């Protein structure tokens, strides 16, 4: 059986070899492609199941930002910022000749979607924002600052799963061991010394701690560039990164936005939840 995706690479403007998964979709497919962008410490594996569900009808591109997964680590940690990630992705889109597309962005990937819309409005046919908005709550940022870049390692996958449960149990109180193991295998890899480690450059924590990098300023102006664009906001019912008030204001700013709240889950929903998966398919099918 042929692989569902191809591992491909592109080169950033500063010479990094960056990876993306290309799900080619059907031959002569007419539906617009989908661009998937992950969160701060995540990688392309986050979208594996969702991308496979979308690929029978359209092309899906799942990028891995510099410093994550199979993409090169940056020699200059100051380039680990949303604005630079956007520049990297824009270069890929230009090389691929993609001028109109849908976007699915989790957390940092959603911030990138807003910045991309502000820089070049009118290209996005639909947008899925996963547990993120123009206002990023300081409580959530403080929690992320407490674990990003810590560099922990584990002797077995079960130890890794238990480590994740200890760090993120409040966000996923209903998870069992199998679900924590699945999360571990999404976010970690076996290192050369046999230890299980997080699949990102620990140096991403350095610019994250600097003012304005974790959540760029004036994102309401960037969000305004998406006014009228069909949108799905996925929010964890226990989220500490996007408040109910921000959700309300987003709906007022973009009446084309629908919200799906995943109960009993914090930051961020996996996008594999049945109600979320159905809403994503419906949004994309209606937005051609």
C-alpha positions in Angstrom: 0.0 0.0 0.0 1.4 3.4 -1.0 2.3 5.8 1.8 -0.4 8.4 2.6 2.1 11.2 2.4 5.5 12.1 1.0 8.3 13.6 3.1 9.4 16.8 1.3 11.7 19.7 2.1 12.1 23.3 1.2 14.9 25.8 2.0 14.3 28.9 4.2 15.7 32.3 3.2 18.5 31.7 5.8 19.4 28.3 4.4 17.7 25.9 6.7 16.3 22.6 5.4 12.7 22.5 6.4 10.3 19.5 6.3 6.7 19.1 5.4 4.4 16.2 4.8 2.7 16.3 1.4 -0.6 14.5 1.1 -1.1 14.8 -2.7 -4.8 14.2 -2.8 -6.6 12.9 -5.9 -5.2 13.3 -9.4 -6.7 16.3 -11.1 -8.4 17.2 -7.8 -10.2 20.6 -7.9 -10.6 21.3 -4.2 -8.4 23.9 -2.7 -5.4 22.6 -0.7 -5.2 22.8 3.1 -2.2 24.1 5.0 -1.8 22.7 8.5 0.4 24.4 11.1 1.3 23.0 14.5 1.8 24.5 18.0 4.9 25.7 19.8 6.4 22.4 20.8 4.7 20.1 18.3 5.3 18.7 14.9 3.6 17.2 11.8 2.5 14.1 13.6 -0.2 16.1 15.3 -2.2 16.2 12.1 -1.6 12.6 10.9 -5.2 11.3 11.4 -6.9 14.5 10.3 -4.7 14.9 7.2 -5.4 11.3 6.2 -9.2 12.0 6.5 -8.9 15.0 4.2 -6.4 13.7 1.7 -8.9 11.6 -0.3 -10.5 14.8 -1.7 -7.8 17.4 -1.6 -4.1 18.1 -1.2 -2.9 18.6 2.4 0.4 20.2 3.4 1.6 19.8 7.0 4.6 21.9 7.7 7.2 21.4 10.5 8.6 24.8 11.6 12.3 25.3 12.1 13.5 23.5 15.2 10.8 20.8 15.2 10.6 17.3 13.9 12.6 16.7 10.7 13.3 20.4 10.1 16.7 21.8 10.8 17.4 23.5 14.1 18.3 27.2 13.8 21.8 28.3 14.7 20.3 31.6 15.8 17.6 31.0 18.4 16.2 34.5 17.9 14.7 33.2 14.7 12.3 31.1 16.6 9.4 33.6 16.4 6.0 33.5 14.7 7.0 36.2 12.2 10.0 34.2 11.0 7.9 31.0 10.8 5.5 32.9 8.6 8.3 34.0 6.3 9.4 30.3 6.1 5.9 29.1 5.2 5.3 31.9 2.7 8.4 30.8 0.8 7.0 27.3 0.6 3.7 28.5 -0.7 5.4 30.6 -3.3 7.6 27.7 -4.5 4.5 25.5 -4.8 2.5 28.1 -6.6 -0.3 28.1 -4.1 -2.2 31.3 -4.1 -5.5 30.2 -2.5 -5.9 27.7 0.3 -7.5 26.8 3.6 -5.6 26.9 6.9 -5.8 24.7 10.0 -3.7 26.2 12.8 -3.2 24.9 16.3 -2.2 27.4 19.0 1.0 29.0 17.5 -0.2 27.9 14.1 -3.3 29.9 14.6 -1.3 33.0 15.4 0.6 32.4 12.2 -2.6 32.2 10.3 -3.7 35.6 11.5 -0.3 37.1 10.7 -0.4 35.6 7.2 -3.9 37.0 6.6 -2.8 40.4 7.7 0.3 40.3 5.4 -1.6 39.1 2.3 -5.4 39.3 2.8 -7.9 37.5 0.6 -6.1 34.2 0.0 -7.7 31.9 2.6 -10.9 30.2 1.7 -11.5 28.9 5.3 -9.6 28.9 8.6 -9.7 26.5 11.6 -8.3 28.1 14.7 -7.5 25.5 17.4 -7.7 27.0 20.9 -6.2 30.3 20.0 -7.3 33.8 19.3 -6.2 37.5 19.2 -5.9 37.6 23.0 -3.6 35.0 24.6 -4.3 34.6 28.3 -1.3 35.2 30.6 -2.2 32.2 32.7 -1.8 29.9 29.7 1.5 31.6 28.7 2.9 31.2 32.2 2.0 27.5 32.2 3.7 27.0 28.9 6.8 28.9 30.1 7.0 26.4 32.9 7.6 23.4 30.7 9.0 24.6 27.3 12.7 24.0 26.8 13.1 21.8 30.0 14.9 19.0 28.1 13.6 16.1 30.1 14.2 12.5 28.9 12.7 9.2 29.8 13.9 5.5 29.7 10.6 4.0 28.3 7.5 5.2 26.6 5.5 4.5 29.7 7.8 6.8 31.7 7.3 9.4 29.0 3.6 9.0 29.1 3.5 9.4 32.9 5.8 12.5 32.6 3.3 14.1 30.3 0.4 13.2 32.6 2.2 14.9 35.5 2.8 18.0 33.4 -0.5 18.2 31.6 -3.0 16.2 33.6 -5.1 19.3 34.5 -5.7 19.9 30.8 -6.7 16.3 30.0 -8.2 15.0 33.2 -10.0 12.1 31.5 -7.0 10.7 29.7 -6.1 7.1 30.3 -2.6 5.5 29.9 -3.2 4.7 26.2 -4.0 8.3 25.4 -1.0 9.6 27.3 1.2 7.0 25.3 -0.3 8.3 22.1 0.5 11.9 23.1 4.0 10.9 24.0 4.5 9.3 20.5 3.2 12.5 18.9 5.6 14.7 20.8 8.7 12.7 21.4 11.3 10.5 19.7 13.9 8.0 20.6 17.3 9.8 20.8 20.7 8.4 19.7 21.4 7.3 23.2 18.1 5.4 23.5 16.4 7.9 25.8 13.0 9.3 24.8 13.2 13.0 24.3 11.0 15.8 23.1 11.1 16.4 19.3 12.1 20.0 19.2 15.0 22.3 19.8 15.1 23.3 23.5 16.4 26.7 22.4 12.8 27.7 21.3 12.3 28.6 24.9 14.7 31.5 24.7 12.8 33.9 22.4 9.5 32.6 23.8 10.4 34.3 27.1 11.0 37.7 25.5 8.1 40.2 25.4 6.0 40.1 22.2 7.3 36.8 20.8 4.9 34.4 22.4 1.9 36.4 21.3 2.6 39.2 18.8 1.1 42.6 19.6 -2.1 44.0 17.9 -3.5 40.7 16.9 -7.0 42.1 16.7 -5.9 44.1 13.6 -4.5 40.8 12.1 -7.8 39.0 13.0 -9.7 41.7 11.2 -8.1 40.6 7.9 -10.1 37.4 8.3 -13.5 39.2 8.5 -16.0 37.3 6.4 -13.8 34.3 6.0 -15.6 31.1 6.9 -14.0 30.0 10.2 -14.2 27.3 12.8 -12.9 28.1 16.3 -12.2 24.9 18.3 -11.9 25.6 22.0 -11.1 23.3 24.9 -13.7 23.7 27.6 -10.9 23.9 30.1 -8.6 26.1 28.1 -6.4 28.6 29.9 -5.1 30.2 26.7 -8.4 31.6 25.2 -11.2 33.0 27.3 -14.9 32.8 26.7 -14.9 36.6 26.4 -12.3 36.5 23.6 -14.5 33.8 21.8 -17.4 36.2 22.0 -15.5 39.1 20.6 -14.1 37.0 17.8 -17.7 36.0 16.8 -18.7 39.6 16.8 -15.7 40.6 14.6 -16.3 37.7 12.2 -20.0 36.6 12.0 -18.8 33.8 9.6 -17.2 32.0 12.6 -18.6 28.9 14.2 -17.4 27.6 17.5 -17.1 24.0 18.7 -16.2 23.6 22.4 -14.7 20.2 23.4 -15.7 19.6 27.0 -13.3 18.2 29.6 -10.2 19.2 27.6 -7.8 22.1 28.0 -5.1 23.3 25.6 -5.4 22.0 23.0 -8.0 19.7 21.5 -6.4 17.1 19.2 -8.8 17.8 16.3 -9.5 14.0 16.2 -12.6 14.4 18.3 -15.6 13.3 16.2 -17.5 16.5 16.6 -14.5 18.5 15.6 -13.6 16.3 12.7 -17.1 16.6 11.3 -17.1 20.4 11.7 -13.8 20.7 9.9 -15.0 18.6 6.9 -18.2 20.6 6.8 -16.4 23.9 6.8 -13.9 23.0 4.1 -16.6 21.4 1.9 -18.8 24.6 2.1 -15.9 27.0 1.5 -14.8 26.1 -2.0 
